[in-house]
Amino acid sequence: MVYHWSFIKRKNDVSHKENEIKWLLGLAILISLQGCSHTQVHLYAKYLSESEVNRISKQLKKDDFDVDVNQLTFPNSISRNSLVYSLMLPEQSELSRLTQSAAKLGYSVESEVPLFSNNHSFTHDSIGLFLIPDDLDISASISREKLIGRYYSKACDADTQLLLNSDNTYILVNSPQEAISNAKQGEVQLNRQQTLISGFWKVTQYPYVQLSGPKNHPWVAPFEVEVYDEIEFGVSVENTYLKPLSDYKRFDSCQFYKGAVG
């Protein structure tokens, strides 16, 4: 059978156009799918009330952002309203759009930090949003958080431990002592820690800390915070000391300290 050349050419042209239309249709679908995806916003809500988190989340979702709320600690380098993002963020304009959304809520974004801030990193399609209420002193709050923990006595008549809790309560306990409970069997057990004093603590104005008794015994004992970078067993350690500002009998002029490996 013999085909006329013009017929074959027209058939090839139709096939080529069909393939081109399919390619354009596929591209249009891909673009539409990309257009439907929303940028992920990680809202750091450690310093926000529940009602404020709900208000912010509602507005961000209204502005076509996906919202993930967490209570993680802020990086040390962030002390104001900030955005943290990856340099691979597909649309840098999303930063401006998120800044505008924050402004609607009454938050002025003062800093945009690329790629990462300390150990907080983000994927190419997400942004970290760090918001701080106007009435919160973030520096004081961070300083207070660093004080929470278990301290060990130093320059004391007896070994004790001081526990500063996150709810602003504290307890002073005796250090655990190993004692032979049965000499014949050689059994060793730890004595239970006994609470010696308990009460409340607060940062009056950093670096000054005040410990007080229970509400029915309104005595106070002031301490000053001192932080030193020291070498212990060849390792750099950041030691935090609580040093008494008065010779208060309940604490026997004790210093207390806790360390964190640098």
MARBA-3410 file (N, C-alpha, C, O; in Angstrom, 1 decimal):
262
0.9,-1.2,0.0,0.0,0.0,0.0,0.9,1.2,0.0,1.9,1.2,0.7 ~ 0.5,2.3,-0.7,1.3,3.5,-0.9,0.6,4.6,-0.2,-0.6,4.9,-0.6 ~ 1.2,5.3,0.7,0.6,6.5,1.4,1.2,7.7,0.8,2.3,7.9,0.5 ~ 0.3,8.6,0.6,0.7,9.9,0.1,1.5,10.7,1.1,1.1,10.7,2.3 ~ 2.6,11.3,0.8,3.5,12.0,1.7,2.8,13.0,2.6,3.1,13.2,3.7
1.9,13.8,2.0,1.2,14.9,2.7,0.3,14.3,3.8,0.1,14.9,4.8 ~ -0.2,13.1,3.5,-1.0,12.4,4.6,-0.2,12.0,5.8,-0.6,12.3,6.9 ~ 1.0,11.4,5.5,1.9,11.0,6.5,2.4,12.2,7.3,2.4,12.1,8.6 ~ 2.6,13.3,6.7,3.1,14.5,7.4,2.0,15.1,8.3,2.3,15.5,9.4 ~ 0.8,15.1,7.8,-0.3,15.6,8.6,-0.5,14.7,9.8,-0.8,15.2,10.9
-0.4,13.4,9.7,-0.5,12.5,10.8,0.6,12.7,11.8,0.3,12.7,13.0 ~ 1.8,12.9,11.4,2.9,13.2,12.3,2.7,14.5,13.0,3.0,14.6,14.2 ~ 2.2,15.5,12.3,1.9,16.8,12.9,0.9,16.7,14.0,1.0,17.3,15.1 ~ -0.2,15.9,13.7,-1.3,15.7,14.7,-0.7,15.0,16.0,-1.0,15.4,17.1 ~ 0.1,14.0,15.8,0.7,13.2,16.9,1.6,14.1,17.7,1.6,14.1,18.9
2.4,15.0,17.0,3.3,15.9,17.7,2.5,16.9,18.6,2.9,17.2,19.7 ~ 1.4,17.4,18.0,0.6,18.4,18.7,-0.1,17.7,19.9,-0.3,18.3,21.0 ~ -0.5,16.4,19.8,-1.1,15.7,20.9,-0.1,15.6,22.0,-0.5,15.7,23.2 ~ 1.1,15.2,21.7,2.2,15.1,22.7,2.4,16.4,23.4,2.6,16.5,24.6 ~ 2.4,17.5,22.6,2.7,18.8,23.1,1.6,19.2,24.1,1.8,19.8,25.2
0.3,18.9,23.7,-0.8,19.2,24.6,-0.7,18.4,25.9,-1.0,19.0,26.9 ~ -0.4,17.1,25.8,-0.2,16.3,27.0,0.8,16.9,27.9,0.7,16.9,29.1 ~ 2.0,17.3,27.3,3.1,17.9,28.1,2.6,19.1,28.8,2.9,19.3,30.0 ~ 1.9,20.0,28.1,1.5,21.3,28.7,0.4,21.0,29.7,0.4,21.7,30.8 ~ -0.4,20.0,29.5,-1.5,19.7,30.5,-0.8,19.1,31.8,-1.2,19.5,32.9
0.2,18.3,31.6,1.0,17.8,32.8,1.6,18.9,33.5,1.6,18.9,34.8 ~ 2.2,19.8,32.8,2.9,21.0,33.4,1.9,21.8,34.2,2.2,22.3,35.3 ~ 0.7,22.0,33.6,-0.3,22.8,34.3,-0.8,22.2,35.6,-1.0,22.8,36.6 ~ -0.9,20.8,35.5,-1.3,20.1,36.7,-0.2,20.2,37.8,-0.6,20.4,39.0 ~ 1.0,20.1,37.4,2.1,20.2,38.4,2.2,21.6,39.0,2.3,21.7,40.2
2.0,22.6,38.2,2.0,24.0,38.7,0.8,24.2,39.6,0.9,24.9,40.7 ~ -0.3,23.7,39.3,-1.5,23.8,40.1,-1.3,23.1,41.5,-1.8,23.6,42.5 ~ -0.7,21.9,41.4,-0.4,21.2,42.7,0.5,22.0,43.5,0.4,22.0,44.8 ~ 1.6,22.6,42.9,2.5,23.4,43.7,1.8,24.6,44.3,2.1,25.0,45.4 ~ 0.9,25.2,43.5,0.2,26.3,44.0,-0.7,26.0,45.2,-1.0,26.9,46.0
-1.2,24.7,45.2,-2.1,24.4,46.3,-1.3,24.0,47.6,-2.0,24.0,48.7 ~ 0.0,23.8,47.5,0.7,23.4,48.7,0.9,24.7,49.6,1.1,25.8,49.0 ~ 0.9,24.5,50.9,1.0,25.7,51.8,2.3,25.6,52.6,2.8,24.5,52.9 ~ 2.9,26.7,52.8,4.2,26.7,53.6,3.9,26.3,55.0,2.9,26.8,55.6 ~ 4.8,25.5,55.5,4.6,25.0,56.9,5.3,26.1,57.9,6.4,26.5,57.7
4.5,26.5,58.9,5.0,27.4,59.9,5.1,26.7,61.2,4.1,26.2,61.7 ~ 6.3,26.7,61.8,6.5,26.1,63.1,6.4,27.3,64.1,7.3,28.1,64.2 ~ 5.3,27.3,64.8,5.0,28.4,65.8,5.6,28.0,67.2,5.2,27.0,67.8 ~ 6.6,28.7,67.6,7.2,28.5,68.9,6.4,29.3,69.9,6.4,30.5,70.0 ~ 5.7,28.5,70.7,4.6,29.1,71.6,5.0,29.1,73.1,4.1,29.2,73.9
6.3,28.9,73.4,6.7,28.8,74.8,6.2,29.9,75.7,5.9,29.7,76.8 ~ 6.2,31.1,75.1,5.8,32.3,75.9,4.5,32.8,75.6,4.1,34.0,76.0 ~ 3.6,32.1,74.9,2.3,32.5,74.5,1.2,31.7,75.3,1.4,30.6,75.6 ~ 0.2,32.4,75.7,-1.0,31.8,76.4,-1.7,30.9,75.4,-1.6,31.0,74.2 ~ -2.5,30.0,75.9,-3.3,29.1,75.0,-4.2,29.9,74.1,-4.4,29.5,72.9
-4.9,30.9,74.7,-5.8,31.7,73.9,-5.1,32.4,72.8,-5.6,32.6,71.7 ~ -3.9,32.9,73.1,-3.1,33.6,72.1,-2.6,32.7,71.0,-2.6,33.0,69.8 ~ -2.2,31.5,71.3,-1.8,30.5,70.4,-3.0,30.2,69.4,-2.8,30.1,68.2 ~ -4.2,30.0,70.0,-5.4,29.8,69.1,-5.7,30.9,68.2,-6.0,30.7,67.0 ~ -5.5,32.1,68.7,-5.8,33.3,67.9,-4.8,33.4,66.7,-5.1,33.7,65.6
-3.5,33.2,67.0,-2.4,33.2,66.0,-2.6,32.1,65.0,-2.5,32.4,63.8 ~ -2.9,30.9,65.4,-3.1,29.8,64.5,-4.2,30.0,63.6,-4.1,29.7,62.4 ~ -5.3,30.5,64.1,-6.5,30.8,63.3,-6.2,31.8,62.1,-6.6,31.6,61.0 ~ -5.4,32.8,62.5,-5.1,33.8,61.5,-4.1,33.3,60.4,-4.3,33.5,59.2 ~ -3.1,32.5,60.9,-2.2,31.9,59.9,-2.8,30.9,59.0,-2.5,30.9,57.8
-3.7,30.1,59.5,-4.5,29.2,58.6,-5.4,29.9,57.6,-5.5,29.5,56.5 ~ -5.9,31.0,58.1,-6.8,31.8,57.2,-5.9,32.4,56.1,-6.4,32.6,55.0 ~ -4.6,32.7,56.4,-3.7,33.2,55.4,-3.0,32.1,54.6,-2.0,32.3,54.0 ~ -3.6,30.9,54.6,-3.1,29.7,53.9,-1.7,29.2,54.3,-0.9,28.9,53.4 ~ -1.4,29.2,55.6,-0.2,28.6,56.1,-0.7,27.3,56.9,-1.7,27.3,57.5
0.2,26.3,56.8,0.0,25.1,57.7,0.7,25.4,59.0,1.9,25.9,58.9 ~ 0.1,25.1,60.1,0.7,25.6,61.4,1.0,24.3,62.2,0.1,23.5,62.5 ~ 2.2,24.3,62.7,2.6,23.3,63.7,3.1,24.0,65.0,4.0,24.8,64.9 ~ 2.4,23.8,66.1,2.7,24.5,67.4,3.6,23.6,68.2,3.3,22.4,68.4 ~ 4.6,24.2,68.8,5.4,23.5,69.8,5.8,24.4,71.0,5.5,25.6,71.0
6.3,23.8,72.0,6.6,24.5,73.2,8.2,24.4,73.5,8.6,24.4,74.6 ~ 8.9,24.3,72.4,10.4,24.2,72.5,11.0,25.5,73.1,10.5,26.6,72.9 ~ 12.2,25.3,73.7,12.9,26.5,74.2,13.5,27.3,73.0,13.9,26.7,72.0 ~ 13.5,28.6,73.2,14.1,29.4,72.1,15.6,29.2,72.1,16.2,29.0,73.1 ~ 16.2,29.4,70.9,17.7,29.4,70.9,18.2,30.6,71.6,17.5,31.6,71.7
19.4,30.5,72.1,19.9,31.6,72.9,20.0,32.9,72.1,20.0,34.0,72.7 ~ 20.2,32.8,70.8,20.4,34.0,70.0,19.1,34.7,69.6,19.2,35.8,69.0 ~ 18.0,34.2,70.0,16.7,34.8,69.7,16.1,35.4,70.9,15.7,34.7,71.9 ~ 15.9,36.7,70.9,15.3,37.4,72.1,14.3,38.4,71.6,13.9,39.3,72.4 ~ 13.8,38.3,70.4,12.8,39.2,69.8,12.0,38.5,68.8,12.4,37.4,68.4
10.9,39.0,68.3,10.1,38.4,67.3,10.9,38.1,66.0,11.5,39.0,65.5 ~ 11.0,36.8,65.6,11.9,36.5,64.5,11.3,35.4,63.7,10.4,34.6,64.1 ~ 11.8,35.3,62.4,11.5,34.2,61.5,12.9,33.5,61.3,13.9,34.2,61.1 ~ 12.8,32.2,61.3,14.0,31.4,60.9,13.6,30.5,59.8,12.6,29.8,59.8 ~ 14.4,30.5,58.7,14.1,29.8,57.5,15.3,29.2,56.8,16.4,29.6,57.1
15.0,28.3,55.9,16.0,27.7,55.1,16.3,28.5,53.9,15.4,29.2,53.3 ~ 17.6,28.6,53.5,18.0,29.3,52.3,17.4,28.7,51.0,17.4,29.3,50.0 ~ 16.9,27.4,51.2,16.3,26.7,50.0,14.8,26.9,50.0,14.1,26.2,49.2 ~ 14.3,27.8,50.8,12.8,28.1,50.7,12.4,28.4,49.3,13.0,29.4,48.7 ~ 11.5,27.7,48.7,11.2,27.9,47.3,10.7,29.3,47.0,11.1,29.9,45.9
9.9,29.9,47.8,9.4,31.3,47.6,9.8,32.2,48.7,9.2,32.1,49.8 ~ 10.8,33.0,48.5,11.3,33.9,49.5,10.2,34.9,49.9,10.2,35.5,51.0 ~ 9.2,35.1,49.0,8.1,36.0,49.2,7.2,35.6,50.4,6.5,36.4,50.9 ~ 7.4,34.3,50.7,6.6,33.7,51.9,7.0,34.4,53.2,6.2,34.5,54.1 ~ 8.3,34.8,53.2,8.7,35.5,54.4,7.9,36.8,54.6,7.5,37.2,55.7
7.8,37.6,53.5,7.1,38.8,53.6,5.6,38.6,53.9,5.0,39.3,54.7 ~ 5.1,37.5,53.3,3.6,37.2,53.6,3.4,36.8,55.0,2.4,37.2,55.6 ~ 4.3,36.0,55.6,4.2,35.7,57.0,4.4,36.9,57.9,3.7,37.0,58.9 ~ 5.3,37.8,57.6,5.5,39.0,58.3,4.2,39.8,58.4,3.9,40.4,59.4 ~ 3.6,39.9,57.2,2.3,40.6,57.1,1.2,40.0,58.0,0.4,40.7,58.6
1.2,38.6,58.0,0.2,37.9,58.8,0.5,38.2,60.3,-0.5,38.4,61.1 ~ 1.8,38.2,60.7,2.1,38.5,62.1,1.7,39.9,62.5,1.2,40.2,63.6 ~ 1.9,40.9,61.5,1.5,42.3,61.8,0.0,42.4,62.0,-0.5,43.2,62.8 ~ -0.8,41.6,61.3,-2.2,41.6,61.5,-2.6,41.3,63.0,-3.6,41.7,63.5 ~ -1.7,40.5,63.6,-2.0,40.0,64.9,-1.3,40.9,66.0,-1.5,40.7,67.2
-0.7,42.0,65.5,0.0,42.9,66.4,1.4,42.6,66.8,2.0,43.2,67.7 ~ 2.1,41.7,66.0,3.5,41.4,66.2,4.3,41.9,65.1,4.1,41.7,63.9 ~ 5.3,42.6,65.5,6.3,43.2,64.5,7.5,42.3,64.4,8.2,42.1,65.4 ~ 7.7,41.6,63.3,8.9,40.7,63.1,10.1,41.6,62.9,10.2,42.4,62.0 ~ 11.1,41.4,63.9,12.2,42.3,63.9,13.5,41.6,63.3,14.5,42.3,63.1
13.4,40.3,63.1,14.6,39.7,62.6,14.3,38.5,61.7,13.3,37.7,62.0 ~ 15.0,38.3,60.6,14.9,37.1,59.8,16.2,36.4,59.7,17.2,37.0,59.3 ~ 16.2,35.2,60.2,17.5,34.5,60.4,17.5,33.3,59.4,16.7,32.4,59.5 ~ 18.5,33.3,58.5,18.5,32.3,57.4,19.1,31.0,57.9,20.0,30.9,58.8 ~ 18.6,29.9,57.3,19.1,28.5,57.5,18.9,28.0,58.9,18.1,27.0,59.0
19.5,28.5,59.9,19.3,27.9,61.3,19.7,29.0,62.3,20.4,29.9,62.0 ~ 19.2,28.7,63.5,19.6,29.5,64.7,20.0,28.5,65.8,19.1,27.9,66.3 ~ 21.3,28.4,66.1,21.7,27.4,67.0,21.4,26.0,66.5,21.7,25.7,65.4 ~ 20.6,25.2,67.3,20.3,23.9,66.8,18.9,23.8,66.2,18.5,22.6,65.9 ~ 18.3,24.9,66.0,16.9,24.8,65.4,17.1,25.0,63.9,17.4,26.1,63.4
16.8,23.9,63.1,16.9,24.0,61.7,15.6,23.7,61.1,14.7,23.0,61.7 ~ 15.4,24.1,59.8,14.1,23.9,59.1,14.3,23.3,57.7,15.3,23.6,57.1 ~ 13.3,22.6,57.3,13.3,22.1,55.9,13.1,23.2,54.9,12.8,24.3,55.3 ~ 13.3,22.9,53.6,13.3,23.9,52.6,11.9,24.5,52.4,11.9,25.6,51.9 ~ 10.9,23.9,52.9,9.5,24.5,52.7,8.9,24.9,54.0,7.6,24.8,54.1
9.7,25.2,55.0,9.1,25.6,56.3,9.8,26.8,56.9,10.9,27.1,56.6 ~ 9.1,27.5,57.8,9.6,28.7,58.5,9.3,28.6,60.0,8.2,28.2,60.4 ~ 10.3,28.9,60.8,10.0,29.0,62.2,9.6,30.4,62.6,10.2,31.4,62.2 ~ 8.5,30.5,63.4,8.0,31.8,63.8,8.1,31.9,65.3,7.5,31.1,66.1 ~ 8.9,32.8,65.8,9.2,33.0,67.2,8.5,34.3,67.7,8.9,35.4,67.2
7.5,34.2,68.5,6.8,35.4,68.9,6.9,35.6,70.5,6.8,34.6,71.2 ~ 7.0,36.8,70.9,7.2,37.2,72.3,6.2,38.3,72.6,6.2,39.3,72.0 ~ 5.3,38.1,73.6,4.4,39.2,74.0,5.2,40.4,74.5,6.3,40.4,75.0 ~ 4.6,41.6,74.2,5.2,42.9,74.6,5.5,43.0,76.0,6.5,43.7,76.4 ~ 4.7,42.4,76.9,4.9,42.6,78.3,5.8,41.6,79.0,5.9,41.5,80.2
6.5,40.8,78.1,7.4,39.8,78.7,8.9,40.2,78.5,9.3,40.6,77.4 ~ 9.6,40.2,79.6,11.1,40.4,79.5,11.7,39.1,79.2,12.0,38.3,80.1 ~ 12.1,38.9,78.0,12.6,37.6,77.5,13.9,37.2,78.2,14.2,36.1,78.5 ~ 14.8,38.3,78.4,16.1,38.0,79.0,15.9,37.5,80.4,16.6,36.6,80.8 ~ 15.0,38.1,81.2,14.8,37.7,82.5,14.2,36.3,82.6,14.5,35.5,83.5
13.3,36.0,81.6,12.7,34.7,81.6,13.7,33.6,81.3,13.7,32.6,81.9 ~ 14.6,33.9,80.3,15.7,32.9,80.0,16.6,32.7,81.2,17.0,31.6,81.5 ~ 17.0,33.9,81.9,17.9,33.8,83.0,17.2,32.9,84.1,17.9,32.1,84.7 ~ 15.9,33.1,84.3,15.2,32.3,85.3,15.3,30.8,85.0,15.5,29.9,85.8 ~ 15.0,30.5,83.7,15.0,29.1,83.2,16.4,28.4,83.5,16.4,27.2,83.8
17.4,29.2,83.3,18.8,28.6,83.5,19.0,28.3,84.9,19.9,27.4,85.2 ~ 18.3,28.9,85.8,18.6,28.7,87.3,17.9,27.4,87.8,18.3,26.9,88.8 ~ 16.9,27.0,87.1,16.1,25.8,87.5,17.0,24.6,87.5,17.8,24.3,86.6 ~ 16.9,23.8,88.6,17.7,22.5,88.6,18.2,22.2,90.0,17.8,22.8,91.0 ~ 19.1,21.2,90.1,19.6,20.7,91.3,21.0,21.3,91.6,21.9,21.2,90.7
21.2,21.8,92.8,22.4,22.4,93.2,23.0,21.6,94.3,22.3,21.0,95.1 ~ 24.3,21.6,94.4,25.1,20.9,95.4,25.8,21.9,96.3,26.2,23.0,95.9 ~ 25.8,21.6,97.6,26.4,22.5,98.6,27.9,22.6,98.5,28.5,21.7,98.0 ~ 28.4,23.7,98.9,29.8,24.0,99.0,30.1,24.9,100.2,29.4,25.8,100.4 ~ 31.2,24.6,100.9,31.6,25.3,102.1,30.5,25.3,103.1,30.1,26.3,103.7
30.0,24.1,103.3,28.9,23.9,104.3,29.3,22.9,105.4,30.3,22.1,105.2 ~ 28.7,23.0,106.5,29.0,22.0,107.6,28.5,20.7,107.3,29.0,19.6,107.7 ~ 27.4,20.6,106.5,26.8,19.3,106.1,26.5,19.3,104.6,26.2,20.4,104.0 ~ 26.6,18.1,104.0,26.3,18.1,102.6,24.8,18.1,102.3,24.0,17.3,102.9 ~ 24.4,19.1,101.5,23.0,19.2,101.2,22.8,19.5,99.7,23.8,19.7,99.0
21.6,19.4,99.3,21.3,19.7,97.9,20.1,20.6,97.8,19.1,20.4,98.6 ~ 20.1,21.6,96.9,19.0,22.6,96.8,18.4,22.4,95.4,19.1,22.4,94.4 ~ 17.1,22.1,95.4,16.3,21.9,94.2,15.5,23.2,93.9,14.5,23.4,94.7 ~ 15.8,23.9,92.8,14.9,25.0,92.4,14.0,24.5,91.3,14.5,24.1,90.3 ~ 12.7,24.5,91.6,11.7,23.9,90.7,11.1,24.9,89.7,11.2,26.1,90.0
10.6,24.5,88.6,10.1,25.4,87.6,8.8,26.1,88.1,8.5,27.2,87.5 ~ 8.1,25.6,89.1,6.9,26.3,89.6,7.3,27.3,90.7,6.4,27.7,91.5 ~ 8.6,27.7,90.8,9.0,28.6,91.8,9.0,28.1,93.3,9.0,28.9,94.2 ~ 8.9,26.8,93.4,9.1,26.3,94.8,10.5,25.7,94.9,11.2,25.5,93.8 ~ 11.0,25.5,96.1,12.3,24.9,96.2,12.3,23.9,97.5,11.4,24.1,98.3
13.2,23.0,97.5,13.4,22.2,98.7,14.9,22.0,99.0,15.7,21.9,98.0 ~ 15.3,22.1,100.2,16.6,21.8,100.6,16.6,20.4,101.3,15.9,20.2,102.2 ~ 17.4,19.5,100.7,17.5,18.1,101.3,18.9,17.7,101.6,19.8,18.3,101.2 ~ 19.0,16.7,102.5,20.3,16.2,102.9,20.8,15.3,101.7,20.0,14.7,101.0 ~ 22.1,15.3,101.5,22.6,14.5,100.4,22.5,13.0,100.8,22.7,12.7,102.0
22.2,12.2,99.8,22.1,10.7,100.1,23.4,10.2,100.7,24.5,10.5,100.2 ~ 23.3,9.3,101.7,24.5,8.8,102.3,24.4,7.2,102.2,23.4,6.7,102.4 ~ 25.5,6.6,101.8,25.5,5.1,101.8,25.8,4.6,103.3,26.7,5.1,104.0 ~ 25.0,3.7,103.7,25.2,3.2,105.0,25.1,1.6,105.0,24.3,1.1,104.2 ~ 25.9,1.0,105.8,25.8,-0.5,105.9,24.6,-0.8,106.8,24.5,-0.6,108.0
23.6,-1.5,106.1,22.4,-1.9,106.8,22.6,-3.2,107.5,21.9,-3.5,108.5 ~ 23.4,-4.0,107.0,23.6,-5.4,107.6,25.1,-5.7,107.4,25.5,-6.2,106.3 ~ 25.9,-5.6,108.5,27.3,-5.8,108.3,27.7,-7.3,107.9,28.6,-7.5,107.1 ~ 26.9,-8.2,108.4,27.2,-9.6,108.1,27.0,-9.9,106.7,27.8,-10.6,106.0 ~ 25.9,-9.4,106.1,25.5,-9.7,104.7,26.2,-8.7,103.8,26.2,-8.9,102.6
26.7,-7.6,104.3,27.4,-6.6,103.5,26.4,-5.8,102.6,26.8,-5.2,101.6 ~ 25.2,-5.7,103.0,24.2,-5.0,102.2,24.4,-3.5,102.3,24.6,-3.0,103.5 ~ 24.3,-2.8,101.2,24.4,-1.3,101.2,23.2,-0.7,100.6,22.7,-1.2,99.6 ~ 22.6,0.3,101.3,21.5,0.9,100.8,21.6,2.4,100.9,22.4,2.9,101.7 ~ 20.9,3.2,100.1,20.9,4.6,100.2,19.9,5.2,101.1,18.7,4.8,101.0
20.3,6.0,102.1,19.3,6.6,102.9,18.4,7.6,102.1,18.9,8.3,101.2 ~ 17.2,7.6,102.4,16.3,8.5,101.7,16.6,9.9,102.0,16.9,10.3,103.1 ~ 16.5,10.8,101.0,16.8,12.2,101.2,15.7,12.8,102.0,14.5,12.7,101.7 ~ 16.0,13.5,103.1,15.1,14.2,104.0,15.0,15.6,103.7,16.0,16.3,103.5 ~ 13.8,16.1,103.6,13.6,17.5,103.3,13.8,18.3,104.6,13.2,18.1,105.6
14.8,19.3,104.4,15.2,20.1,105.6,14.4,21.4,105.6,13.9,21.9,106.6 ~ 14.3,22.1,104.4,13.6,23.3,104.3,12.8,23.3,103.0,13.3,22.7,102.0 ~ 11.7,24.0,102.9,11.0,24.1,101.6,10.3,25.5,101.6,10.1,26.1,102.7 ~ 10.1,26.0,100.4,9.5,27.3,100.3,9.4,27.8,98.9,9.2,27.0,98.0 ~ 9.6,29.1,98.7,9.5,29.6,97.3,10.7,30.4,97.0,11.5,30.9,97.8
11.0,30.5,95.7,12.1,31.2,95.2,11.7,32.1,94.0,10.8,31.8,93.3 ~ 12.5,33.2,93.8,12.2,34.1,92.7,13.4,34.9,92.4,14.3,35.1,93.2 ~ 13.5,35.4,91.1,14.5,36.3,90.7,14.0,37.7,91.0,13.1,38.2,90.3 ~ 14.6,38.4,92.0,14.2,39.7,92.3,14.6,40.7,91.2,13.8,41.5,90.7 ~ 15.9,40.6,90.8,16.4,41.3,89.7,17.8,40.7,89.4,18.7,40.8,90.1
17.8,40.0,88.3,19.0,39.2,88.0,20.3,40.1,88.1,20.3,41.2,87.5 ~ 21.3,39.6,88.8,21.6,38.2,89.2,21.2,37.9,90.7,21.9,37.1,91.3 ~ 20.2,38.6,91.2,19.8,38.4,92.6,18.6,37.5,92.7,17.6,37.7,92.1 ~ 18.7,36.5,93.6,17.7,35.5,93.8,17.3,35.5,95.3,18.2,35.6,96.2 ~ 16.0,35.3,95.5,15.5,35.3,96.9,14.8,34.0,97.2,13.9,33.6,96.5
15.3,33.4,98.3,14.6,32.2,98.8,13.8,32.6,100.0,14.3,33.4,100.9 ~ 12.6,32.1,100.2,11.7,32.4,101.3,11.1,31.2,101.9,11.0,30.2,101.2 ~ 10.6,31.3,103.1,9.9,30.2,103.8,8.5,30.1,103.3,8.0,30.9,102.4 ~ 7.8,29.2,103.9,6.3,29.0,103.6,5.6,30.3,104.0,6.1,31.1,104.7 ~ 4.4,30.4,103.5,3.6,31.6,103.7,3.4,32.0,105.1,3.3,33.1,105.5
3.3,31.0,106.0,3.1,31.2,107.4,4.4,31.6,108.1,4.4,31.9,109.3 ~ 5.6,31.5,107.4,6.9,31.9,108.0,7.6,32.8,107.0,8.5,32.3,106.2 ~ 7.3,34.1,106.9,7.8,35.0,105.9,9.2,35.4,106.0,9.5,36.6,106.0 ~ 10.2,34.5,106.2,11.6,34.9,106.2,12.1,34.9,104.8,11.6,34.2,103.9 ~ 13.2,35.6,104.5,13.8,35.6,103.2,15.3,35.4,103.3,15.9,35.8,104.3
15.9,34.9,102.3,17.4,34.7,102.3,17.8,35.1,100.9,17.5,34.4,99.9 ~ 18.6,36.2,100.7,19.0,36.6,99.4,20.3,35.9,99.0,21.2,35.7,99.8 ~ 20.4,35.6,97.7,21.6,35.0,97.1,22.0,35.8,95.8,21.1,36.4,95.2 ~ 23.2,35.7,95.4,23.7,36.3,94.2,24.2,35.2,93.3,24.8,34.3,93.7 ~ 23.8,35.3,92.0,24.2,34.3,91.0,25.5,34.7,90.3,25.7,35.9,89.9
26.4,33.8,90.3,27.7,34.0,89.6,27.9,32.8,88.7,27.8,31.6,89.1 ~ 28.3,33.0,87.4,28.5,32.0,86.5,30.0,32.0,86.0,30.5,33.1,85.6 ~ 30.6,30.9,86.0,32.0,30.8,85.6,32.2,29.6,84.7,31.6,28.6,84.8 ~ 33.1,29.8,83.7,33.5,28.7,82.8,34.8,28.1,83.5,35.8,28.8,83.6 ~ 34.7,26.9,83.9,35.8,26.2,84.6,36.2,24.9,83.9,35.4,24.3,83.2
37.4,24.4,84.2,37.8,23.2,83.7,37.8,22.1,84.8,38.4,22.3,85.8 ~ 37.0,21.1,84.6,37.0,20.0,85.5,37.3,18.7,84.8,36.6,18.3,83.9 ~ 38.4,18.0,85.3,38.8,16.7,84.7,39.0,16.9,83.2,38.7,16.0,82.4 ~ 39.6,18.0,82.8,39.9,18.2,81.4,38.7,18.6,80.6,38.9,18.7,79.3 ~ 37.6,18.9,81.2,36.4,19.2,80.4,35.9,20.6,80.8,35.9,21.0,82.0
35.5,21.4,79.8,35.0,22.7,80.0,33.6,22.6,80.6,32.7,22.0,80.0 ~ 33.4,23.3,81.8,32.1,23.2,82.4,31.6,24.6,82.8,32.4,25.4,83.3 ~ 30.4,24.9,82.6,29.8,26.2,83.0,29.1,26.0,84.4,28.1,25.3,84.5 ~ 29.8,26.5,85.4,29.2,26.3,86.8,28.5,27.6,87.2,28.9,28.7,87.0 ~ 27.3,27.3,87.7,26.4,28.4,88.2,26.4,28.3,89.8,26.1,27.3,90.3
26.8,29.4,90.4,26.9,29.4,91.9,25.8,30.3,92.4,25.5,31.4,91.9 ~ 25.3,29.9,93.6,24.4,30.8,94.4,25.1,31.1,95.6,25.4,30.2,96.5 ~ 25.5,32.4,95.8,26.3,32.8,96.9,25.5,33.6,97.9,24.8,34.6,97.4 ~ 25.5,33.3,99.2,24.6,34.0,100.1,25.1,35.5,100.3,26.3,35.8,100.3 ~ 24.1,36.4,100.4,24.4,37.8,100.7,24.3,38.1,102.1,24.5,39.3,102.5
23.9,37.2,102.9,23.8,37.4,104.4,24.1,36.1,105.1,23.9,35.0,104.5 ~ 24.5,36.2,106.3,24.8,35.0,107.1,23.5,34.4,107.7,23.2,34.6,108.8 ~ 22.8,33.7,106.8,21.5,33.2,107.3,21.5,31.8,107.8,22.0,30.9,107.2 ~ 21.1,31.7,109.1,21.3,30.5,109.8,20.7,29.2,109.2,21.2,28.1,109.4 ~ 19.6,29.4,108.5,18.9,28.3,107.9,19.8,27.6,106.8,19.6,26.4,106.6
20.7,28.3,106.2,21.5,27.8,105.2,23.0,27.7,105.6,23.8,27.3,104.8 ~ 23.3,28.0,106.8,24.6,27.9,107.4,25.7,28.6,106.4,26.8,28.1,106.3 ~ 25.3,29.7,105.8,26.2,30.4,105.0,26.7,29.6,103.8,27.8,29.8,103.2 ~ 25.9,28.6,103.4,26.3,27.7,102.3,26.3,28.4,101.0,25.4,29.3,100.7 ~ 27.2,28.0,100.1,27.1,28.2,98.7,26.5,27.0,98.0,26.6,25.9,98.5
25.9,27.2,96.9,25.3,26.1,96.1,25.8,26.3,94.7,26.0,27.4,94.2 ~ 26.0,25.1,94.0,26.4,25.2,92.6,25.9,24.1,91.8,25.5,23.0,92.3 ~ 25.7,24.3,90.5,25.4,23.3,89.5,26.2,23.5,88.3,26.5,24.7,87.9 ~ 26.5,22.5,87.5,27.4,22.6,86.4,26.7,22.0,85.1,25.9,21.1,85.2 ~ 27.1,22.6,84.0,26.6,22.1,82.7,27.8,22.1,81.8,28.6,23.0,81.7
28.0,20.9,81.1,29.2,20.7,80.2,29.0,21.7,79.1,28.0,21.7,78.4 ~ 30.1,22.5,78.8,30.1,23.4,77.7,30.1,22.8,76.3,30.1,23.5,75.3
END
